[in-house]
Amino acid sequence: MHDTASAPSEPKQHALLPENWPSFILPSPGDTIMTLFDPGYQWGYNTFITATEIFLGYALAIAIGVLTAMIFTWFRLVRATLLPLFITISMIPKVALGPLLIVWFGYGVSTNIFFAFLISFFPILITTARGLREVEPDLLDLVRALKGTRWKIFIKIQLPGALPYIFSAMKVGAILAVAGAIVGEFVASSEGLGYLMIQVQSTLDTAAMFMAVLLLSLLGVALFGLVLFLEKLFVVKDARLEQAPS
């Protein structure tokens, strides 16, 4: 009797292909787009709330970060006292501050604005302070010899010279502001795209989650594009940090 070994059957791979995944794992583009037409999600309102938190928190981070860096440049004692404290605070995981911020500010947009501000503030402060110190000392001595006031030195020399550093910090801050607002909505919010993601997660509504991520990405791209546009207006190409020789 002749015994022949049967060839092993090939394993079925079709179940692993993306088109065979269930919709709650990977929804189709059509299902994701159709969520935009469901009024229950309130996309317009939630996107507006998240955009408000991102842009206001980011604007505050820029204004206060540049102002604080200016104070650090003018007053060495203040810099020596507060800068190590700020660096220490920047290393604290911001999510760990969530319960405290809820106690201090409660739930709502203001808490999420503060989250966006807190996360994007420190890179802007540290990089701007560095840029203000990079001005040529001989140039500063010359202006002081010509009786230039501290404010004029800042406006005419230090600030223009620090613009490449400021915009470099603003690019990083733009990314972090989006993350900060979403962290705030995850922790302390009853509205916004981050809050909506938490709500639809419980029902495995992955299509709505994908749409929320897409809208968040568009907000981030819009903010980053705005920074790039302003950089092209105020900083010459050769002076930008990414164009500087290494």
C-alpha positions in Angstrom: 0.0 0.0 0.0 1.5 3.3 -1.1 1.2 5.9 1.6 1.2 9.5 0.3 1.5 12.5 2.6 -1.2 15.0 1.9 0.0 18.6 1.4 -0.8 20.8 4.3 -3.6 23.2 3.6 -2.7 26.9 3.5 -4.0 28.9 6.4 -6.8 31.3 5.5 -5.6 34.8 5.6 -8.6 36.7 4.4 -9.9 37.3 7.9 -6.8 39.3 8.6 -7.3 41.7 5.8 -8.6 45.2 6.7 -11.7 44.9 4.5 -12.8 41.9 6.7 -12.4 43.7 10.0 -15.6 44.5 11.9 -16.7 48.1 11.6 -16.2 48.8 15.3 -12.4 48.1 14.8 -11.9 49.9 11.5 -14.9 51.7 10.1 -15.1 52.5 6.4 -14.4 56.0 5.1 -18.0 56.3 4.1 -19.2 55.4 7.6 -16.8 58.0 9.1 -18.0 60.7 6.8 -21.6 59.9 7.4 -21.2 60.8 11.1 -20.9 64.4 10.1 -24.6 64.4 9.1 -25.7 63.1 12.5 -26.9 66.0 14.5 -26.5 64.1 17.7 -22.8 64.5 17.7 -23.0 68.4 17.5 -19.8 68.5 15.5 -19.9 72.2 14.9 -20.4 73.1 18.5 -17.9 70.7 19.9 -15.3 71.7 17.3 -15.8 75.3 18.2 -15.4 74.6 21.9 -12.1 72.7 21.3 -10.8 75.3 18.9 -11.5 78.0 21.5 -9.6 76.2 24.1 -6.6 75.5 21.8 -6.3 79.0 20.4 -6.9 80.9 23.6 -4.6 78.7 25.7 -2.0 79.0 23.0 -2.3 82.8 22.7 -1.9 83.1 26.5 1.2 80.9 26.4 2.8 83.1 23.8 1.9 86.4 25.5 2.9 85.3 29.0 5.8 83.2 27.8 7.4 86.1 25.9 6.7 88.6 28.8 8.2 86.3 31.4 11.3 85.7 29.2 11.7 89.4 28.9 11.5 89.8 32.7 14.1 87.0 33.1 16.4 88.9 30.6 16.0 92.2 32.5 16.3 90.9 36.1 19.0 88.2 36.7 17.9 87.6 40.3 14.3 86.8 39.1 15.7 84.4 36.5 18.0 82.7 38.9 15.1 82.3 41.4 12.2 81.4 39.2 13.6 79.6 36.2 14.6 76.4 38.1 11.2 76.4 39.6 9.5 76.7 36.2 11.7 73.9 34.8 10.8 71.7 37.7 7.0 72.4 37.2 7.4 71.7 33.5 8.6 68.1 34.3 5.5 67.3 36.2 3.1 65.1 34.1 0.2 67.5 33.4 -2.4 64.7 33.7 -1.3 64.4 37.3 -2.4 68.0 37.9 -5.9 67.3 36.6 -7.6 66.6 40.0 -6.1 69.8 41.4 -7.2 71.9 38.4 -10.7 70.5 38.7 -10.8 71.5 42.4 -9.4 75.0 41.6 -11.3 75.8 38.4 -14.0 73.2 38.2 -15.2 71.6 35.0 -15.4 73.6 31.8 -13.7 75.5 29.1 -11.6 77.6 31.4 -9.9 74.5 32.9 -9.1 73.2 29.4 -7.8 76.6 28.3 -5.4 76.4 31.3 -4.4 72.9 30.3 -3.5 74.1 26.8 -1.7 77.1 28.2 0.3 75.1 30.8 1.6 72.5 28.4 2.6 75.0 25.7 3.9 77.7 28.0 7.2 76.2 29.1 8.8 75.5 25.7 7.9 79.0 24.6 9.4 80.6 27.8 12.6 78.6 27.8 13.4 79.0 24.1 12.4 82.7 24.0 14.7 83.4 27.0 17.5 81.7 25.2 16.9 83.8 22.1 16.9 87.0 24.0 20.3 86.1 25.5 21.8 85.3 22.1 22.1 89.0 21.1 25.6 90.2 20.6 26.9 91.8 23.8 28.9 94.4 21.9 25.8 95.6 20.2 24.0 95.9 23.5 26.9 97.8 25.0 26.9 100.2 22.0 23.2 101.0 22.4 23.5 101.5 26.1 26.4 103.9 25.5 24.0 105.8 23.2 21.6 106.2 26.1 19.2 103.6 24.8 16.5 102.7 27.3 15.9 99.1 28.4 12.6 99.1 26.6 14.1 100.4 23.3 16.9 97.9 23.5 14.3 95.1 23.9 12.0 96.4 21.0 14.7 97.4 18.6 17.4 94.7 19.2 16.6 91.8 21.4 13.1 91.0 20.2 13.9 91.1 16.5 17.0 89.0 17.1 15.0 86.5 19.1 12.2 86.1 16.6 13.7 82.9 15.0 13.8 81.3 18.5 10.3 82.6 19.3 8.8 81.1 16.2 10.6 77.9 16.7 9.1 77.6 20.2 5.7 78.6 18.8 5.8 75.6 16.4 6.4 73.2 19.3 3.8 75.1 21.4 1.2 74.8 18.7 1.5 71.0 18.8 1.4 70.9 22.6 -1.6 73.2 22.8 -3.7 70.8 20.9 -2.6 68.0 23.1 -3.2 70.1 26.3 -6.8 71.0 25.3 -7.6 67.3 24.6 -6.1 66.2 27.9 -8.2 68.8 29.6 -11.3 67.5 27.9 -10.5 64.0 28.8 -10.2 64.9 32.5 -12.4 67.9 33.1 -15.0 68.7 30.5 -18.6 68.1 29.5 -18.2 69.4 25.9 -15.7 69.4 23.1 -14.2 66.9 20.7 -12.2 65.1 23.5 -15.3 64.8 25.6 -17.2 63.5 22.6 -14.5 60.8 22.0 -14.9 59.6 25.6 -18.7 59.4 25.2 -18.7 57.4 21.9 -16.0 55.1 23.2 -18.4 53.4 25.6 -20.6 52.5 22.6 -17.7 51.4 20.4 -18.7 54.1 17.9 -15.3 54.0 16.2 -16.5 56.0 13.2 -17.3 59.0 15.4 -13.9 58.6 17.1 -12.1 58.7 13.8 -14.0 61.8 12.7 -13.1 63.5 16.0 -9.4 62.7 15.5 -9.6 64.0 12.0 -11.2 67.3 13.1 -8.5 67.6 15.8 -5.8 67.0 13.2 -7.3 69.8 11.0 -7.3 72.2 14.0 -3.7 71.4 14.7 -2.7 71.7 11.0 -4.5 75.1 10.8 -2.7 76.4 13.9 0.7 75.2 12.7 0.1 76.6 9.3 -0.8 80.0 10.8 2.5 80.0 12.7 4.4 79.2 9.5 2.6 82.0 7.7 3.5 84.5 10.4 7.1 83.3 10.4 7.4 83.9 6.7 6.1 87.5 7.3 8.4 88.5 10.1 11.5 86.3 9.8 13.7 86.3 6.8 14.5 82.9 5.3 18.2 82.8 6.2 17.5 83.7 9.8 15.1 80.9 10.5 16.5 78.2 12.8 15.9 75.4 10.4 17.8 77.3 7.7 20.7 78.1 10.0 23.9 76.1 9.4 24.6 73.4 11.9 
